[in-house]
Amino acid sequence: MTKIVHLAIKVENLEEATKFYTEVLGLKQGKTGRNGEHISRHLTDGTIDLALMVYDSEHAAEAQYAGPGPRIHHWGLEVDDRARYVEKIKAYGGEILSSPEAGALKFRAPDGTIAELVDKGRYETKPKSA
């Protein structure tokens, strides 16, 4: 059984977006870090990890997965065995976008949506302590 645990949004201004989601919607801030060509700041409602992502350049390959500008970039599912899904994704018309050994197995579904499969526990949903 899979479980939706993550949603990633491309934003233009990390601080403004963080302020909006924390002060208006009450999400709690978690960790911030660099991953390849972008910085991700993780927020949570206690259940779902919401990552705000700012790319170094719109020309970064991963930035273009979902298209230019601010938008939902991808969503993530937690699974027991990511490798088990690779051939099934392909067989049903999906396209693998990242290395199966990557921390998150990114793929494009037949409808064009970008998603990722992650191992259980990858997205911590506890806010950082004060």
C-alpha beads as a LAMMPS data file, in Angstrom:
LAMMPS data file: protein, C-alpha beads

130 atoms
129 bonds

1 atom types
1 bond types

-500.0 500.0 xlo xhi
-500.0 500.0 ylo yhi
-500.0 500.0 zlo zhi

Masses

1 110.0

Atoms # bond

1 1 1 0.000 0.000 0.000
2 1 1 1.339 3.428 -0.906
3 1 1 0.822 6.571 1.125
4 1 1 0.963 10.180 -0.079
5 1 1 3.463 11.947 2.184
6 1 1 4.905 14.847 0.164
7 1 1 4.010 17.760 -2.098
8 1 1 6.621 20.059 -3.664
9 1 1 5.945 23.574 -4.944
10 1 1 8.317 25.693 -7.023
11 1 1 8.389 29.225 -5.646
12 1 1 10.252 32.374 -6.646
13 1 1 10.885 33.781 -3.161
14 1 1 11.533 31.271 -0.397
15 1 1 11.115 33.712 2.500
16 1 1 7.835 35.188 1.243
17 1 1 6.412 31.743 0.516
18 1 1 7.502 30.464 3.943
19 1 1 5.865 33.433 5.645
20 1 1 2.619 32.856 3.757
21 1 1 2.353 29.137 4.495
22 1 1 3.399 29.455 8.151
23 1 1 1.614 32.664 9.156
24 1 1 -1.524 32.382 7.037
25 1 1 -2.054 28.624 6.944
26 1 1 -0.346 27.651 10.199
27 1 1 2.128 25.121 8.788
28 1 1 5.245 24.469 10.862
29 1 1 8.741 24.870 9.436
30 1 1 11.119 21.922 9.333
31 1 1 14.535 21.632 7.765
32 1 1 15.974 23.681 4.902
33 1 1 18.709 22.347 2.678
34 1 1 20.303 22.191 -0.726
35 1 1 19.533 19.301 -3.044
36 1 1 21.353 19.510 -6.367
37 1 1 20.316 22.689 -8.147
38 1 1 17.677 23.866 -5.681
39 1 1 17.052 24.763 -2.080
40 1 1 14.119 23.059 -0.368
41 1 1 12.406 24.259 2.771
42 1 1 10.140 21.666 4.339
43 1 1 6.924 22.613 6.102
44 1 1 4.312 20.328 7.626
45 1 1 0.798 20.181 8.922
46 1 1 1.881 17.232 11.051
47 1 1 0.959 14.669 8.398
48 1 1 2.111 15.847 4.961
49 1 1 5.540 17.263 4.054
50 1 1 5.216 20.398 1.898
51 1 1 8.504 21.386 0.268
52 1 1 8.997 24.909 -1.058
53 1 1 11.666 24.748 -3.761
54 1 1 13.739 27.533 -5.306
55 1 1 15.929 26.521 -8.233
56 1 1 19.253 28.164 -9.003
57 1 1 18.003 28.566 -12.574
58 1 1 14.822 27.823 -14.491
59 1 1 17.161 26.074 -16.950
60 1 1 18.050 23.327 -14.462
61 1 1 16.812 20.039 -15.901
62 1 1 14.731 19.158 -12.850
63 1 1 13.231 22.663 -12.724
64 1 1 11.723 21.986 -16.130
65 1 1 10.016 18.700 -15.191
66 1 1 6.789 20.530 -14.427
67 1 1 7.402 23.613 -16.582
68 1 1 8.592 27.160 -15.923
69 1 1 7.569 29.425 -13.076
70 1 1 5.877 28.856 -9.725
71 1 1 3.681 25.761 -9.689
72 1 1 3.189 22.380 -8.119
73 1 1 6.354 20.528 -9.110
74 1 1 5.686 16.979 -7.921
75 1 1 4.064 14.869 -5.244
76 1 1 5.521 11.923 -3.388
77 1 1 4.448 8.497 -2.273
78 1 1 5.997 6.439 0.474
79 1 1 6.475 2.755 -0.439
80 1 1 8.070 -0.360 1.020
81 1 1 10.237 -1.217 -2.013
82 1 1 10.822 1.437 -4.690
83 1 1 12.595 -0.987 -7.047
84 1 1 9.437 -3.079 -7.236
85 1 1 7.634 -0.206 -8.974
86 1 1 10.104 0.675 -11.758
87 1 1 8.960 -1.883 -14.336
88 1 1 5.312 -1.445 -13.431
89 1 1 5.550 2.334 -13.991
90 1 1 7.062 1.711 -17.427
91 1 1 4.555 -1.023 -18.315
92 1 1 1.654 1.320 -17.633
93 1 1 3.061 4.167 -19.752
94 1 1 5.080 6.070 -17.156
95 1 1 8.610 7.392 -17.688
96 1 1 11.377 7.045 -15.114
97 1 1 13.152 10.429 -14.724
98 1 1 15.790 9.710 -12.077
99 1 1 18.172 6.933 -11.294
100 1 1 16.428 4.090 -9.468
101 1 1 19.201 4.389 -6.859
102 1 1 18.463 8.076 -6.164
103 1 1 16.991 9.023 -2.797
104 1 1 13.690 9.710 -4.547
105 1 1 12.648 7.818 -7.672
106 1 1 11.091 10.524 -9.830
107 1 1 8.758 9.563 -12.671
108 1 1 6.296 11.114 -15.102
109 1 1 2.867 9.463 -15.083
110 1 1 1.130 8.942 -18.448
111 1 1 -0.972 12.063 -17.774
112 1 1 2.221 14.172 -17.525
113 1 1 2.165 14.583 -13.733
114 1 1 5.524 14.317 -11.964
115 1 1 5.698 12.169 -8.841
116 1 1 8.298 10.383 -6.770
117 1 1 8.555 7.212 -4.734
118 1 1 10.472 7.374 -1.465
119 1 1 11.340 4.936 1.297
120 1 1 9.346 5.106 4.498
121 1 1 10.521 7.861 6.818
122 1 1 12.194 10.063 4.191
123 1 1 9.900 12.992 4.921
124 1 1 9.832 13.859 8.563
125 1 1 6.579 15.535 9.486
126 1 1 7.646 16.927 12.849
127 1 1 8.357 20.680 12.952
128 1 1 11.829 21.738 14.015
129 1 1 12.126 22.430 17.719
130 1 1 12.326 26.001 18.912

Bonds

1 1 1 2
2 1 2 3
3 1 3 4
4 1 4 5
5 1 5 6
6 1 6 7
7 1 7 8
8 1 8 9
9 1 9 10
10 1 10 11
11 1 11 12
12 1 12 13
13 1 13 14
14 1 14 15
15 1 15 16
16 1 16 17
17 1 17 18
18 1 18 19
19 1 19 20
20 1 20 21
21 1 21 22
22 1 22 23
23 1 23 24
24 1 24 25
25 1 25 26
26 1 26 27
27 1 27 28
28 1 28 29
29 1 29 30
30 1 30 31
31 1 31 32
32 1 32 33
33 1 33 34
34 1 34 35
35 1 35 36
36 1 36 37
37 1 37 38
38 1 38 39
39 1 39 40
40 1 40 41
41 1 41 42
42 1 42 43
43 1 43 44
44 1 44 45
45 1 45 46
46 1 46 47
47 1 47 48
48 1 48 49
49 1 49 50
50 1 50 51
51 1 51 52
52 1 52 53
53 1 53 54
54 1 54 55
55 1 55 56
56 1 56 57
57 1 57 58
58 1 58 59
59 1 59 60
60 1 60 61
61 1 61 62
62 1 62 63
63 1 63 64
64 1 64 65
65 1 65 66
66 1 66 67
67 1 67 68
68 1 68 69
69 1 69 70
70 1 70 71
71 1 71 72
72 1 72 73
73 1 73 74
74 1 74 75
75 1 75 76
76 1 76 77
77 1 77 78
78 1 78 79
79 1 79 80
80 1 80 81
81 1 81 82
82 1 82 83
83 1 83 84
84 1 84 85
85 1 85 86
86 1 86 87
87 1 87 88
88 1 88 89
89 1 89 90
90 1 90 91
91 1 91 92
92 1 92 93
93 1 93 94
94 1 94 95
95 1 95 96
96 1 96 97
97 1 97 98
98 1 98 99
99 1 99 100
100 1 100 101
101 1 101 102
102 1 102 103
103 1 103 104
104 1 104 105
105 1 105 106
106 1 106 107
107 1 107 108
108 1 108 109
109 1 109 110
110 1 110 111
111 1 111 112
112 1 112 113
113 1 113 114
114 1 114 115
115 1 115 116
116 1 116 117
117 1 117 118
118 1 118 119
119 1 119 120
120 1 120 121
121 1 121 122
122 1 122 123
123 1 123 124
124 1 124 125
125 1 125 126
126 1 126 127
127 1 127 128
128 1 128 129
129 1 129 130
